[in-house]
Amino acid sequence: MNHDPQRPQDLIEDAKAEIIGMGKEGLNHPSTAPVLTGAAIGALAGALLPVVSWPVGLIAGAGFALYQRIRK
């Protein structure tokens, strides 16, 4: 997917479509594994950092991995 950074609405729509696809296809969806990996890395980083808790790290890691997937 090719995205224009000036169009945040497109990014939101693409993220929504990707999340729905992951929900329907489960582990068969190509974005599921990278997003789960990002969530695990974020949770680990959140657990190790004194200011951030693991749930915040998990959400941040999953969000970052999802952003990286839809930005491509």
C-alpha positions in Angstrom: 0.0 0.0 0.0 1.3 3.4 -0.8 0.2 6.2 1.5 0.4 10.0 1.4 1.3 11.3 4.9 -1.0 14.3 4.3 -4.0 11.9 4.4 -4.4 10.6 7.9 -8.0 9.5 7.1 -6.6 7.0 4.6 -4.2 5.6 7.3 -7.1 5.2 9.7 -9.2 3.4 7.1 -6.3 1.1 6.2 -5.7 0.3 9.9 -9.3 -0.4 10.4 -9.4 -2.7 7.4 -6.2 -4.5 8.5 -7.6 -5.0 12.0 -10.8 -6.4 10.7 -8.9 -8.7 8.4 -6.7 -10.0 11.2 -9.9 -10.6 13.3 -11.5 -12.6 10.5 -8.5 -14.6 9.3 -6.7 -15.0 12.6 -3.2 -16.4 12.3 -3.6 -16.9 8.6 -3.6 -13.1 8.0 -0.1 -11.8 7.0 -0.2 -9.0 9.5 -1.0 -11.1 12.6 2.4 -12.5 13.3 4.3 -9.2 13.0 1.7 -7.4 15.2 1.8 -10.1 17.8 5.6 -10.0 17.8 5.6 -6.2 18.2 3.1 -6.6 21.1 5.4 -9.1 22.8 8.5 -6.9 22.3 6.6 -3.9 23.6 5.3 -5.7 26.6 8.9 -6.9 27.5 10.2 -3.4 27.0 7.4 -2.0 29.2 8.1 -4.5 31.9 11.8 -3.6 31.9 11.4 0.2 31.9 10.5 1.8 35.2 8.1 4.5 33.9 6.1 2.3 31.5 4.0 -0.7 32.5 3.8 -3.9 30.4 0.2 -3.2 29.1 1.3 0.2 27.8 4.3 -1.4 26.2 2.1 -4.1 24.7 -0.3 -1.6 23.1 2.6 0.6 21.9 4.4 -2.3 20.4 1.4 -3.7 18.6 0.4 -0.2 17.4 3.9 0.4 16.0 4.0 -3.0 14.3 0.6 -2.4 12.7 1.6 1.1 11.6 4.8 -0.4 9.9 2.6 -3.0 8.1 0.1 -0.6 6.7 2.6 2.0 5.8 4.2 -0.3 3.3 
